[in-house]
Amino acid sequence: MFRFLSTLRSRLILITILTAIPGIFLLLQVGYNQRQQAEQDTLDEVVHLANVASSVEALMVDNAKSFLLTVSHLPTVREQNYDECNYLFWHLFEDHFEYYSAFYVADLDGNILCSPPERHAPPNFESCDHYQNLIKSNDFTISGYHICRVSGKAVMSIGYPVYDMQDQFTNVANVSLDLIWFYDFAQDAGIPPGGELIVLDEGGTILSHYPENDRWRGYRLPETNIVAQLFSQKSGVMVGEGLSGEESIYAISDIPGTTGTLSVIMGLPTRIAFESANFTLRRNLTIMIVVVLMVMIFVWLLGDVLIIRQAKALVHATQKLAKGDLTARSGVAYTVGELGQVAQSFDNMVVELSEHEAERDRNEIALKEYTLNLEHSNEELRNFTNVASHDLQEPLRKIQTFGEMLQDRYSGALDARGINYLQRMRDSAGRMQVLLTELLTFSRATNKAYQYGKVNLEQVVRQVLIDLDWQVEQKQANVGISDLPVVEADEGQITQLFQNLISNALKFHSPGRNPEINIYSPYPKNKTDEEGMCEIRIQDNGIGFNEKYLERIFQPFQRLDSSGDFPGIGMGLSICRKIVDNHGGTISAHSSPGKGTTFVVRLPKKQFKERSDNHENNTE
């Protein structure tokens, strides 16, 4: 077969077949649309039935309320004449209320006082939530439809308080509305043979089924059943084999206005719903196949004259280009239809390839020069680090030393202004010392050759807390640690990372409130997300900040606090970002003023060898 498709003529045949695909697709689309319309009709019908059923139910509930309201005011009930009460309601239920499956009048202690004989099985009031709600209410209490544990019927319970002749709340009256009315409603709706109409409660239990109510009532569908799947998505239409054992269209709708959440599902056999669509599809596909066969014959006979000769010229030019000959040209006249346009495009492409090849060579030379300049810049940065760590710190230490000596030996000879100048000089020298130390730490985080190995973050955090135990004790901080992962990292830098973040949480605590710091991972221990990243969160209850300044807090020498209440020069979080970046991770934060801050650190579980090698080479 593959040898047959290697010739241009055979490929033209294939193209002909492919061009017929849109027509076939259109026919399939028409058939699909007809099926969709059948499904939509089913959905519209079930929505209509649900609305009608809702109206019927609303009327029945209103009638039941009127009935209970009348019962609660009957003298025989208010005067507690229960013998007459039993007879009266037996007569009413026998002749007038076919959909009332149960009725009772009970006191507030769970004793049934009045009930039609043989029409009511006493419930277990201790486990009956409806009764417990009823005796606490002063108005109508309605339960959702449910399967009665005593009778096995699907019922809705409606209750109302009863007051005695002294207007004291003494009893409750309750009637149960049997959902068998929905079965009769479905029977009158004219559902085709093989069709189904199902009512389910919010838990997926069947309350009513037409036409097999006794068989399916109270049944909870398995998750694999298509009716259960449709119920779980709460809307739409699905096609499959349902309770009837026949492939059917199933559509679902809520019954609006009901107490609780009731869903009605209608099923129609596909042999009925799709009959017209299937016939139309078969007829149209047959016509399409005959037309395609005729076109294939003409293409086979005329392909050589109209297409193949020009195509061979293009093939020859392409072979020359494949060998690296950028002077190759098609030789086909550009005016010869679409193949001429293809030839012109091919020749233009060869010209552009020649130009791009020359441009690529120039870019490679420029990139090499840029890389060399970047290496020189990095070298100068490392030299600056050495100056900052040695040449600048040595005279600064002398200034601090002579300042201390001047204060110790000659402070008595200075007036108040002189002592103030001396103290300001020492303070400035101290700030300069802190600034140089932070710069040196930042530079080391940038240029240090990292030594990667397995690092237990929980052990690192506990060691950091030991190092910071004085600050923790002084601020009476409560620090929680839970299930931190093991990652491949540089232990020294990771220690610096957590020391800065925990120190930050201790420093920026809210006045008058003990710091609460929680360090945890949202994933199970040693588990990662789909990108292979571990996530660690450092949550505090400190002063927080406005998230519009999120990027600013990670910039060197940037501080959001301008009051001077919190010491520092704004380098700690910059160092944290540099450490996380060098590990191939990310750091961010969520916060709002006065509500604390949560720093989110994401680190790879395992370092990529290529990036690790590049980092070591760039810092040698």
N, C-alpha and C positions, 0 to 999 in steps of 0.2 A: 504493500500500500504506500509506503514512504517513497519508493522509487517512482511510482505512478505520479505522486504529487510533486516530484522534482522537476517536471517539465512545466514550461510556462502555460501551455495550452490547458493542461490539467488544473493548473492553479486558477486559470480563468474560469474553468468549470466550478472550482471551489468558490471563487468570488461570486459567481452566479447564485450558487447555493446560499452563500452568506447574505447576498442582497435580498434573498427571499425571506431571510430570517425576520426582518422587521414586519413583513406582511404576516408571517406566522405568529409573530409576537402580538401583532395587532389583533389577529383572530383570537389568540389566547386571552388577550386583554379584554376583548368584547365578552368572551365567555366568562372571564373572571368577574367583569363588571356585572354581568347578569347574576352570577352567583352572589356577588356582594349585595346586589339589590335584593335578592331573595333573603340574604341574611339581615339586611336592613329592614325589610318588610317584617321579618320575624321579630326583630328588636322593637320596631314600632308597635307591633301587635301586643308584645308583652308589656310595653310601657302603657299602652291603652288599657289593657286588662288590669294592670296594677293600679291605674288611676281610678278605674271603675270600681275595683275591689276596695280601694281606699274609701271611696264614697259610700259604698255599701257598709263597710265596717264602721265608718263614722256614724252612719245612721243607726246601726245596731248598738253602738256604744252609747249614743244619746238616748236611745230607747231604754237601754239597761239603766242608765242614770235616772231617767224619769221613773222607771219601775222602782228602783231602790229608794228614791226620794219619797214616792208614794208609800212604800212599805214602812219607811221610818216614821211616818206620821199616822199610820193606821192605829186606831184606838186599841185593837186587839194586841198589837205589838207593844205600844207604849204602856198599856196596862198589864203586859206580861201574861196575857191569856193564851198560853202556848198550845192547849188542846185545839182551840178554834183556829189558831195560827197554822198548825200542821194541816188541818183539813182544808183551809182556805188555799194554801199554796200548792197542795197536792192537786186541787182542782185547776188552778191557774196553769201549772206546768203541764198537766195532762192535756189541756184543750187549747192553749194559746201560745206557749213559748217553746217551740220545738227545738230551738238552738241553745237553750239554757241547759247545760249538762248537770248543774248543781246549784243549790241555793241553801243558805243557812242563816239563822240569827244566833249569835253566840255572845256570851258575856265576856268580860275583860280578863277572865281567868282561863279561857280556852274551853269552856263548856258549851256544847251546842244545845240551844234551847228550843229551836224551831227549825224543822227541815221536812220537805215533802217525803213521805215514805218511799223507800226503794229508788229514790232519785238522787241520793247524796251519800257518798262514803266519807265518813269523818276524816279530815286530814290530821296530820301530826302537827299540832299548833306550835310545839316547841321548836321545830325545824322549819316552820313556814315563815319565810321573810315577809310575805305579803300580809299575813295576819299581824305580825309584830309591827309592821308599818301602819296597819289599819287602826290598831288600838291606840296609837300615838297621834293620830291625825284627827282634825276636826272638819275634814272635807272629803271629797271623793278620793279614793286610793285605787290606782289601776296598775296591775302588773302586766308585763309583756307576755305574749303568747309563749307557752311552755308545755312540756309533756307532763301531765299530772302523774305523780308517782303512785297514786291510788287507783285511778281509773284507766291510765294509759292513754287518755285522750289529749289532744292539743287544745288547750283552753287559755282564755284570758280571764283573770279574776278582777272583778270590780266591786269595791266595798264602800260603805257609807256608815257614819256613826248614827246610833239610835239614842234618843234622849227619852227619859220617862216623863211622867206627867208633871214632875217638879223641875223639868229641864235639866236633869242630871245625866251626864254621859254614862250610860250603864251597859249598853250592848253595841254590837256591830252587825250590820246586815251585808251579806256578800252573795254575788251571783257569778257563776262561771259561764262565759260565752264559748261554746264549742266551735272550733274552726271547721267543723263538718259543713258549715255554711259555704266555705270556699269550694269544697268538692261539688256541692250542688251548683254553685256559681260557674265552675269550670265546665260542668256537664251541660249547662245552658249556653256556653260560649261558642259552641260549634267547632271544637277542635277536631281536625281530621283524624281518621283511624291511624293508630300508631303514634299519635302525638302525645305529649306529656305536659302537665302543668304542675309545678312543684313549688311549695312554700317552705323556706328554711329560716330558722331563727339565726341570731347573730353568731352562734357557735357552730353553725353548719349542720344542725340536726333537722331532719325532715319533719315538718309539722303537718303537711298535707300533700298528698300525691294523687293526681288524676291520671290514669283511671284506677290505680291499684293502691288505694289509700290504706287499707288494712295491712297490706304487705310491707309498705315502706315507712309508715308513720313511726316516728321515734328512732329511725335508722340514721346513724352518722356515717357519712360517706368516707371511704378511704381516700387519702391524698392523691392516689394515682387515677382516680376516676375523673373523667372530663367535667362532670357536673361540679365536683369539688374544686377542680382547678378554676373553673369559671367563677365559682362563688368566692374563691380567694382573691381574685382580681376585682371583684365587685362591679364590673361593668363590661360592656362589649358583647361579642359573639364568638363562639367556638364551635368547631365541627368535630365530631367523633362519636364513639360508641358510648352511650350512656346507660341508664337503668333499664331501658327497654331491650338492650342487646342488639339494637339496629343503629347503623350510622345515621346521625341526626344533626340538625342545626340547633344549637342551644343559645338562647339569649337571656340576659338577666336584667332585672330592674328592681329598685327598691319600691316598697309599697309606701307612698308618702303619707304622712300624717298618722302612722301607726304608733302605738306605744312600744318602745324598744325599736330594734332594727330588724325588719322583716324583708326578705328578698324573695322575689318570685322568678322562677326560671321556666321558660317555655321551650319545648323541644319538638321539632318537626322532622320527619324522616327525609333524608336527602333525595331519596327516590321520587318523592313528591315535589319537594322544593326546587330541585335542580333539573327536573325533567325537561323543561323547555330549553334551558341553557345548554344542556348536554346534546340535544338534537341539533341545535343551531351550530354548535362547535364542530360536530362530526361532519356536517354537510359542507361548511366553509373550508375545513382542512382538506377535504377530498378535492375540491375545485382548485385550491392553491397548489397541491402536489402536481396535478395535471399541467398547470401553467408552467411550473418550474421545469418540468421535464422537456417541454417544448422549447423553452429558452435555452436550455443546456445543449440541445442539438444544433441550434444556430450558432452558438458561441464556439463550439468545436469546429465547425466548418469555416467560419470567417475570422477566427482569431489570428491566424498567421499573417493575413494581409493587413489587418488593421492595427495590430499591436506588436507581434513577436519580433519583427525586423528591427523596429526602433528599440525594443527592449534589449536585444542582443548587443546593440551598440553601447547602450548604457552599462551592460554587464562587463564588456571589454574595458571601458574606461574605469569602472570600479575596481577591476582586478589590477590595473596599473597603479591606481591610488593606494591599494592595499599593499603594494610593494614599496611604497614610499615615494612614488613619482608624483610630486606636486604639480608637474606640468601636464598631467593627464586631462583631456577634455573629451566630451561625449561625441562631438561631431554631428549631433542631431540638430536639424533646423529648429529654431525656437518657435516657428510659426505652425508647427505640426501639432495642433491640439494640446491635450493635457500632457502627452509624453514630451512634447516640445517644452512645456513649462517645467516638467521634471528635469529635463536635460539642462535647461537654463539654471534651475536651482542647484543642480549638481555642480555645474561649472562655477557658479558664484560661491558655492560652499568650498571648492578647492582653493579659490582665491582667498577667501576668509581664513581658511586653515593655514595658508602660507603666512598671512599677516599675523595670525595668532601665534604661530610658531616663533616668528621673530620677536613678538612682544613678550612671549614667555622667557626667551633667552635674556632679554633686557631686564625683566623682573627678577630673574634668578641672580643676576649681578647686583641689582639694587638691594635685594634681600640679604645677600652676603655682607654687603657694606653696612647695612643697618644692624645686623647681628654683631658685627665686629665693634661698632660704636656702642651697642648696648652692653657688651662685655666690658668695655672701657669704663662705662658709667657705673657698672656694678663694682668694679675694682675701686673707683674713686669713693663710692659709698662705704665700702669696707674700710678704706683708709680713714674716712671721716669718723667711723666708729672707733678706731684705735685712738684717734686724737681725742674724741669725747671721753673715752674711758681712762686715758692716762694723762695726756698733756693738759687738758682742761681741768681735771680733777686735782692735780697736784698743786697748782697755785691756789685753787679754791680751798684746799685743806689748810694751806698756810694762812690764808685770810681768816679762816675760822679759828685757827690756833692763836694767831696774834690778837684777834679780837677778844678771845677768852683771857689771854694774858693781860691785855690792856684793861679789861673790866676788873680782873682780880687785883691788879697792882695799882691802878691809877684812877679807879672810879671815884675815890674820895677827892681827887684833885679836879674833877669835872663838875660843872654845874648841871642843872637839870636838863638843859638843852643838849649839852654834850653827851650825857648819859643816854638821852633819847636817840641822838644820832648814832651812837655806838650800838644800841640795841637794834635799831633799824638796819644797820649794816650787817649785824649777825643774822637777823631774820632773813635778809635778802640772800646772804650766803647759804643759809640753810635751804631756802627754796631752790636756789641754783643747784645745790647738791642733789635734792630730790629730783629736779628736772633732768640732770645728767644721768642719774641712776635709772629713771624711767626710760630715757632715750636709749640707754645701753641695753635695757631689757627688751625694748621693742626691736632694736637692731639684731639682738641675738635670736629673737623669735623669727626674724626675717631671713637671716643669713646662716643660722646654725645648721650643720649637717645632722639631720634627725636619725636616730637609731630606733628603728621600729621593732616592736616585739609585742607579745600578748600582755595586755594591761587589764587588770581587774579594777574597774572603775569604782566599785564599792570599797575596795581596800584603799584606793587612792583618796577617796573622799574622807574616809575615817582617819587616815593619816593627816590630811589637811586640817581636820577638826582638832586633832591632838596638837598640831602646831598653833592653832588659833584658840586654844582652850582658855587663854586669859581673856581675850575679847569676848568669847562666848559667855564665860562666867560673869564678866563685868556687866554685860548688857542683859544677863539673865535670859539668853536666847534658848529657844526650843527648836532643835534641829532633828528632822526625821529623814531616814534613809531607807529605801525599799527597792530591792531586786534590780540593781544596776548591772548592765551587761559587761562582758569581756570583749575588748576590741584590740585590733592591731594598731599600736600607736607608739609615740615617743613618751615614755613615762614621765620624764622630767618636765616636758612641755605640758602634758596633760595635768600634772600636779599644779603647775603655774596657772593653767586655765581655771581649775576649780578653786584655787586659792583666791584668785582675783574675783570670781563670781560670788563666792561665799563672803569674802571681805566686803564686797559691794553691798550685799544684802544686810550685813551687820551694820555697815556705816549709815546707809540711808533708811534707818528704821524710823517709824513714826514716833514723835515725842509722846511720852506717857504711856506707851504700849510696848510690851515685851516682844522682841522679834520672833516671828514664827516662820521657820524655813523648812521647806519640804523638797527633798531631792529624790526624784523617781523617774522611771521610764514607763510610758503608756503601753508599751508592748510587753508580752510575757518575757520572762528572763531569757536573755541571749537570743531573742527572736528579732527579726528585722522586717522592714517593709519590702515591697516588691523591688526596690532599687538597691537592696542590700545595705540599707542604712539603719543604724541604731539611733534612737531618740532619747535624750535626757533632758528633763525639765527641772529648773531651779526656781521654785516659787516662794515668794516672801509676802509679808503683809506691810511693807514699808510705805514710803511717801508716794511712790509711783511717778509717772510722768505722762505727758500728752503724746500719744503715738505719732502725731505729725512730726515729732522730732526724732523718730526712730533711727534714721540714718545718721543723724548728727551725733548721737551718743557713741557711735563706733568710730568717729573721726578723732585723730590725735589732737589733744589739747582742747577738746570741746566739752564744756560742762554746762548742764542746764541750770544748776543752782548758782545764783548770783548773790546769795545772801552772805556767803562766807561761813555758814553754820557747819558745813561739811568739808573737811580737809581733802586735798588732792589736787592734781593738775590735769586730770582728764585723759590719762594714758591707759588706765587699766583695761577698759573695754576694747580699746584699739589693739592692745596686745592679745586679748582673747580672740578677736576676729582673725588676727594674723596667724595665731596657732591653729585655729579651726580651718582656715583656708589652706594652710600647709599640709593638713591632714586630709584634704579633699572633702571637707564637710561644710556646714553652714551654721550660722548663729543668728537668731532673731529674738524678738521680745514682744510680749503682749502686756499692756499696762493702761492704767488710767489714773489721774491724780487722786491720791488718798486711798487707793484701793489695791496697792501692792503691784508687784511686777512678776512676770513669769518669763525667764529666759529659756529659749528652746535651742538646744545644741543637737545637731545631727552629725554623726560621725560614721564613716564606713566600717562595717564589721571587719573587713579585710582590705589592706592597702593594695592598690594596683601596682604591680612591679614596675611598669614603665614610668609612672609618676614618681615612685620612690627613687628609682635610679636617676631620673632627671633632677630631683631635688638634691641628691647627694653630689651630682656632677656640678650643679650650679653654685654649690657652697664650698667647693674645694679651694 
